[in-house]
Amino acid sequence: MDRIETVKTRVLTVQEVSRYLRVHPSTIYRMLKKNQLPAFRVGSDWRFTVEAIDKWRAEAEQGALGQPAEMERAEAEGQASGK
């Protein structure tokens, strides 16, 4: 039974991941809709692994996930200034 408890603590629901990331559950659903969070479905419910969320968060903190948006913004600014 200890092994089952260990597995349970490594898989989170939307409510649990929203508390873990300290954001509102609607933010989680919005990010899921845009494929911005690593998740999987169990029936109609979303589930998250702590390992995947931690990896995603580390990449986001390093700016790896923000680079495309920054590049698009820089290109848009370049076009607006006539470059």
C-alpha positions in Angstrom: 0.0 0.0 0.0 2.9 2.4 0.5 3.8 2.1 -3.2 0.3 3.1 -4.1 0.5 6.2 -1.8 3.8 7.1 -3.4 2.3 7.0 -6.9 -0.7 9.0 -5.8 1.5 11.8 -4.6 3.3 12.0 -7.9 0.1 12.4 -10.0 -1.9 15.6 -9.5 -5.4 16.8 -10.4 -6.2 20.2 -11.7 -7.0 21.5 -8.2 -3.7 20.1 -6.8 -1.6 21.5 -9.6 -3.2 24.9 -9.3 -2.3 24.9 -5.6 1.2 23.6 -6.4 1.8 26.4 -8.9 -0.3 28.9 -6.9 -2.6 29.9 -9.7 -6.4 29.7 -10.1 -7.7 26.5 -11.6 -9.1 28.5 -14.5 -5.5 29.5 -15.4 -4.7 25.8 -15.5 -7.6 25.0 -17.9 -6.6 28.0 -20.1 -3.0 26.8 -20.3 -4.2 23.3 -21.1 -6.4 24.6 -23.9 -3.3 26.3 -25.4 -1.1 23.1 -24.9 1.1 25.0 -22.5 1.3 22.5 -19.7 2.4 18.8 -19.8 -0.6 16.8 -18.9 -2.7 13.7 -19.8 -6.3 12.8 -19.6 -8.0 10.1 -17.6 -11.4 9.9 -19.1 -12.6 13.5 -19.1 -10.2 14.6 -16.2 -6.8 16.1 -16.6 -3.8 14.7 -14.6 -0.3 15.9 -14.2 2.9 14.3 -13.0 5.0 16.2 -10.5 8.1 15.4 -12.5 6.8 16.8 -15.8 5.5 20.0 -14.0 8.8 20.5 -12.3 10.7 20.1 -15.6 8.3 22.5 -17.4 8.7 25.0 -14.6 12.5 24.8 -14.7 12.4 25.3 -18.5 10.0 28.3 -18.1 12.2 29.8 -15.4 15.2 29.6 -17.8 13.3 31.3 -20.5 13.2 28.2 -22.8 9.5 28.4 -23.2 9.4 32.1 -23.6 11.9 32.4 -26.4 9.4 32.0 -29.3 7.1 34.7 -27.9 10.1 37.0 -27.4 11.3 36.4 -30.9 7.9 37.1 -32.3 7.8 40.3 -30.3 11.2 41.4 -31.5 10.2 40.7 -35.1 7.0 42.7 -34.7 9.0 45.6 -33.2 11.5 45.4 -36.1 8.7 45.6 -38.7 7.0 48.4 -36.9 10.2 50.5 -36.9 10.8 49.8 -40.6 13.8 47.5 -40.2 
